[in-house]
């Protein structure tokens, strides 16, 4: 079992859900999990449910190292059929 979230961590997860516009989806998801009546504020929801939803919706960075993305891009050959922009007329 994971340790409980501190209040700041919990607020950050709630903020992610709200900023993504997923409050209604989150409520539907909770109902699907068997939580039919949710009273009060979102911060009354158990930590494990918040964490599970945020992971399910992939709202957090998964910690993947971005360096390999840039390495992959450096191996791509540039398109040689690029048409240069016209010079602006004055």
Secondary structure, DSSP 8 states (H G I E B T S, - for coil): ------HHHHHHHHHHHHHTT-HHHHHHHHHHTT-----S-GGGS-HHHHHHHHHHTT-S-----THHHHHHHHTS---TT---------
